[in-house]
Amino acid sequence: MAPVAGLAAHGGVGSAIVETLLVLGVAALFLAVWLRERRSRKEPPED
């Protein structure tokens, strides 16, 4: 994670791209977990 932090700390267009990709990655992770949990609640319990 240190190389990415170095890129994000210097500013400019490259930094904006890296920060945007990081935000999108974190948002995608949260979305994937939320969708998985949502689907698991809809399934009937297996007995």
PyRosetta script that sets phi, psi and omega in degrees:
from pyrosetta import init, pose_from_sequence

init()
pose = pose_from_sequence("MAPVAGLAAHGGVGSAIVETLLVLGVAALFLAVWLRERRSRKEPPED")
pose.set_psi(1, -22.1)
pose.set_omega(1, -179.2)
pose.set_phi(2, -61.0)
pose.set_psi(2, -42.4)
pose.set_omega(2, 178.6)
pose.set_phi(3, -62.6)
pose.set_psi(3, -35.9)
pose.set_omega(3, 179.2)
pose.set_phi(4, -69.1)
pose.set_psi(4, -38.5)
pose.set_omega(4, 178.4)
pose.set_phi(5, -63.9)
pose.set_psi(5, -36.9)
pose.set_omega(5, 177.2)
pose.set_phi(6, -64.7)
pose.set_psi(6, -39.0)
pose.set_omega(6, 177.8)
pose.set_phi(7, -67.0)
pose.set_psi(7, -41.7)
pose.set_omega(7, -176.9)
pose.set_phi(8, -71.3)
pose.set_psi(8, -24.8)
pose.set_omega(8, -175.6)
pose.set_phi(9, -80.2)
pose.set_psi(9, -17.8)
pose.set_omega(9, -173.5)
pose.set_phi(10, -87.2)
pose.set_psi(10, -14.8)
pose.set_omega(10, 177.3)
pose.set_phi(11, 80.8)
pose.set_psi(11, -179.8)
pose.set_omega(11, 178.8)
pose.set_phi(12, 94.0)
pose.set_psi(12, -174.3)
pose.set_omega(12, -177.7)
pose.set_phi(13, -66.8)
pose.set_psi(13, -41.5)
pose.set_omega(13, 179.0)
pose.set_phi(14, -59.5)
pose.set_psi(14, -41.6)
pose.set_omega(14, 178.7)
pose.set_phi(15, -65.1)
pose.set_psi(15, -40.7)
pose.set_omega(15, 179.2)
pose.set_phi(16, -63.3)
pose.set_psi(16, -39.4)
pose.set_omega(16, 178.7)
pose.set_phi(17, -65.7)
pose.set_psi(17, -45.4)
pose.set_omega(17, -179.8)
pose.set_phi(18, -63.0)
pose.set_psi(18, -44.6)
pose.set_omega(18, -179.9)
pose.set_phi(19, -64.2)
pose.set_psi(19, -39.3)
pose.set_omega(19, 177.7)
pose.set_phi(20, -63.5)
pose.set_psi(20, -43.2)
pose.set_omega(20, 178.6)
pose.set_phi(21, -64.6)
pose.set_psi(21, -37.9)
pose.set_omega(21, 177.4)
pose.set_phi(22, -64.2)
pose.set_psi(22, -44.6)
pose.set_omega(22, 179.4)
pose.set_phi(23, -63.1)
pose.set_psi(23, -44.0)
pose.set_omega(23, 178.9)
pose.set_phi(24, -63.9)
pose.set_psi(24, -37.7)
pose.set_omega(24, 178.3)
pose.set_phi(25, -64.2)
pose.set_psi(25, -44.8)
pose.set_omega(25, 178.9)
pose.set_phi(26, -66.0)
pose.set_psi(26, -41.2)
pose.set_omega(26, 178.3)
pose.set_phi(27, -63.5)
pose.set_psi(27, -39.7)
pose.set_omega(27, 178.1)
pose.set_phi(28, -64.5)
pose.set_psi(28, -38.2)
pose.set_omega(28, 178.3)
pose.set_phi(29, -63.8)
pose.set_psi(29, -48.0)
pose.set_omega(29, 178.3)
pose.set_phi(30, -61.3)
pose.set_psi(30, -40.7)
pose.set_omega(30, 179.0)
pose.set_phi(31, -63.5)
pose.set_psi(31, -42.3)
pose.set_omega(31, 179.8)
pose.set_phi(32, -63.3)
pose.set_psi(32, -43.2)
pose.set_omega(32, 179.4)
pose.set_phi(33, -66.6)
pose.set_psi(33, -42.2)
pose.set_omega(33, -179.6)
pose.set_phi(34, -62.9)
pose.set_psi(34, -44.1)
pose.set_omega(34, 179.0)
pose.set_phi(35, -65.0)
pose.set_psi(35, -39.7)
pose.set_omega(35, 178.7)
pose.set_phi(36, -63.3)
pose.set_psi(36, -44.2)
pose.set_omega(36, 179.7)
pose.set_phi(37, -66.9)
pose.set_psi(37, -37.1)
pose.set_omega(37, 179.4)
pose.set_phi(38, -65.2)
pose.set_psi(38, -42.0)
pose.set_omega(38, 178.3)
pose.set_phi(39, -67.1)
pose.set_psi(39, -37.5)
pose.set_omega(39, -177.0)
pose.set_phi(40, -68.6)
pose.set_psi(40, -27.3)
pose.set_omega(40, 178.3)
pose.set_phi(41, -75.3)
pose.set_psi(41, -26.4)
pose.set_omega(41, -178.6)
pose.set_phi(42, -79.8)
pose.set_psi(42, -23.6)
pose.set_omega(42, -177.8)
pose.set_phi(43, -73.9)
pose.set_psi(43, 140.2)
pose.set_omega(43, 177.4)
pose.set_phi(44, -68.5)
pose.set_psi(44, 149.2)
pose.set_omega(44, 179.3)
pose.set_phi(45, -65.4)
pose.set_psi(45, 141.2)
pose.set_omega(45, 179.6)
pose.set_phi(46, -90.9)
pose.set_psi(46, 116.7)
pose.set_omega(46, 178.9)
pose.set_phi(47, -115.4)
pose.dump_pdb("model.pdb")
